[in-house]
Amino acid sequence: MKLSNLIGSLALITSGTSFGAAGIYDSFVFTTTTGTSPLNFYDIGAVSANDDFDGSLLGNFNPGDTLQIGGQQKSFKNNGTDVTAHTLFWRLTGGAFTPVNMPFQWNQGDGGAPGNLNNPGDQQWGGDIQGGNAALVLSSNVLSGLAPGNYTLEVFSQISTNATDAAATINNNNSSNNFKASFTVVPEPTSLALGLLGTALLLRRRLN
């Protein structure tokens, strides 16, 4: 994770712990091109060895390919606040945001729970198969219907609460800038070859 994002994340955790009754930490987005494992994890405010999602290049895809995403993150709660949902939102820049549910996975103290659930009220929720979530929860195909070109995939995460001593929704959104990665849809090789052949034939006819 980049130093600037690390500083921002630490500030978020510190202020949330000191002044709020709920907050988000250890947030990730993951991608899959197969609808199953392997899942490629990226940081969206987390501090880990993963690449940052913000600024990443997700690669080149053909129009018939699949790209789906999901989320995983942790939250804390105290002072009577209850966290009732975790959600990842995504869009292609300029479009409307689409939600992806992150089901509950672990409470602090649960057997087999991952690290960094240190205090009562700490929980992990996520769309990958862990703990109380037995099914992979993914977005629809991000590439569906896209023409060849360059695109920006934009995400942020959110928790919902019972609004007791905390806001009803709390966002992890990179200081309102969201987290943005780019990818390119390229013509399928057959289509590209046919297009080049057509251009060559047209030029030949003009020369003749």
C-alpha positions in Angstrom: 0.0 0.0 0.0 1.2 3.5 -0.9 2.4 5.7 2.0 -0.2 8.4 1.3 -3.0 5.8 1.5 -1.4 4.3 4.6 -1.5 7.7 6.4 -5.1 8.2 5.4 -6.1 4.8 6.6 -4.4 5.2 9.9 -6.1 8.6 10.3 -9.5 7.0 9.5 -9.0 4.2 12.0 -7.7 6.5 14.8 -10.6 9.0 14.4 -13.2 6.3 14.1 -12.0 4.5 17.2 -11.7 7.7 19.3 -14.9 9.6 18.2 -17.2 7.1 16.5 -19.1 4.1 17.6 -18.6 2.2 14.3 -16.1 2.2 11.5 -14.4 0.3 8.7 -10.9 -1.1 8.4 -9.0 -3.8 6.4 -11.0 -3.2 3.2 -10.4 -5.2 0.0 -11.9 -5.6 -3.4 -11.2 -8.9 -5.3 -11.5 -9.8 -8.9 -12.1 -13.0 -10.8 -12.1 -13.8 -14.5 -13.5 -17.4 -14.0 -16.4 -16.9 -11.5 -14.5 -19.0 -9.0 -11.0 -19.1 -7.5 -8.4 -17.8 -7.8 -9.4 -14.4 -6.4 -7.1 -11.5 -6.9 -7.2 -9.2 -3.8 -6.5 -5.4 -3.9 -6.3 -2.9 -1.0 -9.0 -0.3 -0.8 -7.8 1.3 2.4 -6.3 -1.8 3.9 -2.6 -2.1 4.9 -1.3 -5.3 3.3 1.1 -6.7 0.7 -1.6 -6.6 -1.9 -1.5 -4.0 -4.7 -3.6 -0.9 -4.2 -6.8 -1.1 -6.4 -6.5 2.7 -6.9 -4.3 3.3 -9.9 -4.1 -0.4 -10.8 -4.1 -1.7 -14.4 -6.4 -4.7 -14.5 -5.3 -5.8 -18.0 -6.7 -6.4 -21.4 -9.9 -8.3 -22.1 -11.8 -9.5 -25.2 -15.6 -8.6 -25.5 -16.6 -12.1 -24.6 -14.5 -12.3 -21.4 -15.7 -12.2 -17.8 -14.6 -9.9 -15.1 -16.4 -9.9 -11.7 -15.6 -8.3 -8.4 -16.5 -8.7 -4.7 -15.4 -7.3 -1.4 -14.2 -8.1 2.0 -13.6 -5.9 5.0 -13.7 -5.6 8.8 -15.7 -3.2 11.0 -15.8 -2.3 14.7 -18.8 -1.3 16.8 -19.4 -0.1 20.4 -21.6 2.2 22.5 -24.8 0.3 21.4 -24.1 0.6 17.7 -24.9 -2.5 15.6 -23.4 -3.0 12.1 -26.2 -4.5 10.0 -24.6 -4.7 6.5 -21.5 -4.4 4.5 -21.7 -3.4 0.8 -19.3 -2.8 -2.1 -20.4 -0.3 -4.8 -19.0 -0.3 -8.3 -19.5 1.5 -11.6 -17.8 2.3 -14.8 -17.0 6.0 -14.5 -19.9 8.0 -15.6 -22.5 5.3 -14.9 -24.6 4.5 -11.9 -23.2 2.6 -8.9 -24.3 -1.0 -8.4 -24.2 -2.7 -5.0 -22.6 -6.0 -4.2 -23.4 -7.6 -0.8 -20.7 -8.7 1.6 -22.2 -11.4 3.8 -21.2 -11.8 7.5 -18.2 -14.1 8.1 -16.7 -13.8 11.6 -17.0 -12.2 15.0 -14.0 -11.5 17.2 -13.4 -14.6 19.3 -15.0 -17.0 16.8 -13.1 -20.3 16.3 -11.0 -20.0 13.2 -11.4 -16.3 12.9 -8.6 -14.4 11.0 -6.2 -12.0 12.6 -6.8 -8.4 13.4 -10.2 -9.0 15.0 -8.9 -7.8 18.4 -11.8 -6.3 20.3 -15.4 -7.2 21.2 -17.5 -5.9 18.3 -14.9 -6.4 15.6 -16.3 -8.4 12.7 -15.3 -9.5 9.2 -17.8 -9.5 6.3 -17.0 -10.6 2.8 -18.1 -12.1 -0.5 -15.4 -14.7 -0.5 -16.2 -18.1 1.2 -15.1 -17.8 4.8 -16.7 -18.3 8.2 -20.4 -17.8 8.1 -20.5 -17.2 4.4 -20.7 -20.4 2.4 -21.1 -19.0 -1.1 -19.1 -16.7 -3.3 -20.9 -13.4 -3.8 -19.9 -11.5 -7.0 -21.0 -8.7 -9.1 -22.4 -9.2 -12.5 -20.0 -9.2 -15.4 -18.3 -5.8 -15.5 -17.4 -6.4 -19.2 -21.0 -7.1 -20.3 -21.9 -5.2 -23.5 -18.7 -3.2 -23.6 -17.2 -2.1 -26.9 -13.5 -2.1 -27.4 -11.9 0.8 -25.6 -10.4 2.0 -22.3 -12.4 2.0 -19.1 -12.2 3.0 -15.5 -13.7 0.8 -12.8 -14.6 2.8 -9.7 -15.5 1.3 -6.3 -16.1 2.3 -2.7 -17.3 0.3 0.4 -19.9 1.0 3.0 -21.4 -0.3 6.3 -24.9 0.2 7.4 -25.7 0.6 11.2 -28.7 0.9 13.5 -27.9 4.6 13.7 -27.3 4.4 17.5 -24.5 6.8 18.3 -23.3 6.5 14.7 -24.3 7.5 11.2 -26.7 5.2 9.4 -24.2 4.6 6.7 -20.4 5.0 6.9 -18.3 5.0 3.7 -14.8 4.0 2.8 -14.4 6.1 -0.3 -10.8 7.5 -0.5 -11.8 11.0 0.7 -14.8 11.0 -1.6 -12.6 10.3 -4.6 -13.4 6.5 -4.6 -10.9 3.9 -5.7 -10.3 3.6 -9.5 -8.6 1.0 -11.6 -8.4 0.9 -15.4 -8.7 -1.9 -18.0 -8.9 -2.2 -21.8 -11.4 -4.1 -24.0 -9.6 -5.1 -27.2 -11.1 -6.6 -30.4 -11.1 -10.4 -30.5 -8.2 -11.6 -32.8 -10.7 -12.9 -35.4 -12.5 -9.6 -35.6 -9.3 -7.7 -35.8 -8.0 -9.9 -38.6 -11.2 -9.5 -40.5 -11.1 -5.7 -40.1 -7.5 -5.5 -41.3 -8.4 -7.8 -44.3 -11.3 -5.6 -45.2 -9.2 -2.5 -45.0 -6.5 -4.1 -47.2 -9.1 -5.1 -49.8 -10.6 -1.6 -49.9 -7.1 -0.1 -50.4 -6.4 -2.5 -53.2 -9.6 -1.7 -55.0 -8.8 2.0 -54.8 -5.3 1.5 -56.1 -6.7 -0.5 -59.0 
